[in-house]
Amino acid sequence: MDILMSERWPRHLNGPTWQHALASCLRSLQGELPPTRARQACVSAARAAHLKVLPDDEQRLRSRAASPRRKVVVRRRELEAGSVDG
């Protein structure tokens, strides 16, 4: 909640996602909403504001890099470029 209301948050991005995140934080502090749901709302608001969320985004980038689909795409590019012996 501190980050949502801090000066670091881009003010021009205080739209509906930001409002939902702020309301979720308040509801969580009052015991009406689990903290994990409030966190999810904050992460969504941060992504809508084009902000990185660590460790979430870092883990997502790692899993994308390690995905089998990525390896297939890289291998295909290598084959097309002729850089793989075959």
C-alpha positions as CSV (number, residue, x, y, z in Angstrom):
1,M,0.0,0.0,0.0
2,D,2.9,2.3,0.7
3,I,4.2,1.9,-2.8
4,L,0.8,2.6,-4.3
5,M,0.6,5.9,-2.5
6,S,4.3,6.8,-2.7
7,E,5.8,9.4,-4.9
8,R,7.6,6.6,-6.9
9,W,4.2,5.5,-8.3
10,P,3.5,7.2,-11.7
11,R,0.6,9.5,-10.9
12,H,-0.8,9.5,-14.4
13,L,-1.4,5.7,-14.0
14,N,-3.8,5.9,-11.1
15,G,-6.6,4.3,-13.0
16,P,-9.1,1.5,-12.2
17,T,-6.4,-1.1,-11.6
18,W,-4.6,1.1,-9.2
19,Q,-7.9,2.0,-7.4
20,H,-8.7,-1.7,-7.1
21,A,-5.3,-2.5,-5.7
22,L,-5.6,0.3,-3.1
23,A,-9.0,-0.8,-2.1
24,S,-7.8,-4.4,-1.8
25,C,-5.0,-3.3,0.5
26,L,-7.4,-1.5,2.7
27,R,-9.7,-4.5,2.8
28,S,-6.8,-6.8,3.7
29,L,-5.7,-4.5,6.5
30,Q,-9.2,-4.7,7.9
31,G,-9.2,-8.5,7.7
32,E,-11.8,-8.7,4.9
33,L,-9.5,-10.0,2.2
34,P,-6.6,-12.4,2.4
35,P,-3.2,-10.7,2.0
36,T,-2.4,-12.8,-1.1
37,R,-5.4,-11.4,-2.9
38,A,-4.3,-7.8,-2.1
39,R,-0.8,-8.6,-3.3
40,Q,-2.2,-10.0,-6.6
41,A,-4.1,-6.7,-7.1
42,C,-0.9,-4.7,-6.4
43,V,1.1,-6.8,-8.9
44,S,-1.6,-6.3,-11.5
45,A,-1.6,-2.6,-10.9
46,A,2.2,-2.5,-11.2
47,R,2.2,-4.4,-14.4
48,A,-0.5,-2.1,-15.8
49,A,1.8,0.8,-14.9
50,H,4.7,-1.0,-16.8
51,L,6.7,-1.5,-13.6
52,K,8.7,-4.6,-12.9
53,V,7.6,-6.7,-9.9
54,L,10.5,-8.7,-8.4
55,P,10.7,-11.6,-7.9
56,D,7.6,-12.3,-9.9
57,D,8.8,-10.9,-13.2
58,E,12.3,-12.2,-12.8
59,Q,11.0,-15.7,-12.3
60,R,8.6,-15.4,-15.3
61,L,11.5,-14.3,-17.5
62,R,13.6,-17.3,-16.3
63,S,10.8,-19.7,-17.0
64,R,10.3,-18.3,-20.4
65,A,14.0,-18.6,-21.2
66,A,14.0,-22.2,-20.1
67,S,10.8,-23.2,-21.8
68,P,11.0,-26.0,-24.4
69,R,9.2,-23.7,-26.9
70,R,12.0,-21.1,-26.7
71,K,14.6,-23.8,-27.4
72,V,12.7,-24.9,-30.5
73,V,12.5,-21.3,-31.8
74,V,16.2,-20.7,-31.1
75,R,17.1,-24.0,-32.8
76,R,14.9,-23.2,-35.8
77,R,16.6,-19.8,-36.2
78,E,20.0,-21.5,-35.9
79,L,19.0,-24.0,-38.6
80,E,17.7,-21.2,-40.9
81,A,21.0,-19.3,-40.4
82,G,23.0,-22.4,-41.1
83,S,24.9,-22.2,-37.9
84,V,23.9,-25.7,-36.7
85,D,25.5,-28.8,-38.1
86,G,22.9,-31.2,-39.2
